[in-house]
């Protein structure tokens, strides 16, 4: 059946229907306002649960069977253990063994350790993925091999979609470092401690059935109860839920690359000269060597002037924790902990607060704190001359990354993307990006090693920087410079078949990812 | 049976480079086998460039394999040409258009606090070197290039001089030791090299040989601009003859000391305190000052130790050196910060310059500051300090007006 397409407000061609569901094309920032009520799971009764609170069942397979695992169900998991996840794969091993087909997998993010699931995408156990398709899974998707069409959402968009009923999760499986038999669970302690379980909050509230899997069962009560047992159907105890050394994110050290250090220095100097760093400001500098180095520069400026930040948005790591412990920042509002110092700090320090995509990112709520951050430092694979940016595909057209919290974060008061002007021979600043993940109107500054471009919409920043000695250029100049060094890249060739769509934070479709022609 | 030749780098960790193998065949036209990480974006451009180069050298039958990790066009062209020239005898050079922003000359007495060494056969380190703003960038054909890579490196260095943006840094090449290094000059003199470093220099004769070869090439290519020389003395004999070397030609603007080789020549080891090289360093400074050229110190080889580097710089400055080499971009900032005048030195210099101005205004022959008489050399040094402070952003160029406004 031919797929119908329309052009959305960014003039991107998007499918009208995806996996049989009618979609709303992107209309602009803040333009689409849904009506109606939130999705709700069925009302439960205590009469159906043991009064002694013991919800343990012997195995994950038992739990899945009792939860009614069957063809076409929507199964959700979470990426708290990152590349050390041991639970997601077991779910689909069991489904395969039971001969179940056409499942929809809704991970909060996928990692390379889950590439083994390709065999279940090939044999029809899994119909498609709604979440992120990283690395090998992304390549598989780009080749058009997935039965259904993938759907990419931001962390906030995932909460929004579950809350709004765009995704109706049948079974949520929450792997927890520590839990009690009632289903209360926490991520801040236990052999596989990962920090927090915020990404599973929506699932625990809205899924039909909720299974908690742990390798560290404690007597009731499990405190803190990041996940409340009152939402949980079954608890399964296994030997190991995650591999601790793979739970911490890859990039936890500041960069030694002189080029990246220069990017970090230029970014910090820009923030300083633009007056973004003041006593009581807030910031987010995520993981990755450059972002970590920017945090170090911020800390230096604050210390030198006797100032402090009111709050920082995590991903936390040892450097941010040190700022908290040195009194340079009053609160860390954490979305995920990137290393064990982050986990320890969250457990021990009242100023280190665990948050969820609901409080930080959900666009269909009564505000969220992503828009209150003074400055946020993010990455991108490509940026176009209108400041639209791409974080999911590479310039060769291959899907390789998820959105993470990126779309949500660009609502901050100042969004800065420090990116190299080109990587090897591939220009990062382009006439047109391969995939638009975020509209240019929300992206304020592009910092490259060869110049800094301020979005023309930010006349205030342009005014502030007009006497700066920093290399301020137009985005067009940066694009021309990249092309003069690298040459003008050809666009990848696609078939007319969409393999995935990119959702905007409000559930509308901002862009399409196409099947690679070869 | 035909020969297969190759050029370039491949393997783990190699980026922005390519490995090219060429085999001249008898018939069947040109066959290009391309394996590139940028194939989707630049596959056609790479094939066009390859065909253009083969046509330029009039090769109509060949099998060429390119393993590409994102080489920029000037890198790829150098690799292909270096491979072809192992098979084909030709006087022709395949040159991409000279980058207009590289067309500048440098002053004899410009600041030479830092000069960044780059291995001449490693393109990925070259590409961003200029953005770190060293005073000079050295494309090294000598010790940083393995013997079996020297030939291909000369093509890469030539193309880099033409097509890599140096962002205003002085464009330097370290040639191989004379006489071998004389041949390197053919690859660099026609392409606006600003300064040639002559390693392991031991005699004025070596300088003369370099200059006569430079003159020969300049005449042939109708080049009029200056090519500066910086000999490096790296042996006991070189140190002893440093004054003769320093005064052997008018285009010598600086002389450097190379301590790794020097200490091994002495039969001792290089230490962080540097007592063993105190004589040599002082000798070189002395020879340079007598010859009115810039004395330049050796490199500091521990790139992770910024404190050690700082100490080293301050010691160099105290001995009288004007600059030193660096082997990592992170060292540039430390070198600049510490070779340039300190706030104290700037304040003192400002007072001297103002006193001199006042004395001149009043027609006095003698400059005094408080009860102290100021000699002309001190004024000269103060003027130089102010110049450097202004140039390096440590002092506003309108400092006198501001001073008067206060």
Interface residues (C-beta under 8 A of the other chain):
Chain A: X258 X259 X261 X262 X395 X396 X397 X423 X424 X425 X426 X449 X450 X469 X485 X486 X487 X489 X490 X492 X493
Chain B: X15 X16 X37 X38 X39 X40 X41 X42 X43 X44 X45 X69 X70 X71 X72 X73 X128 X131 X132 X165 X328 X329 X330 X393
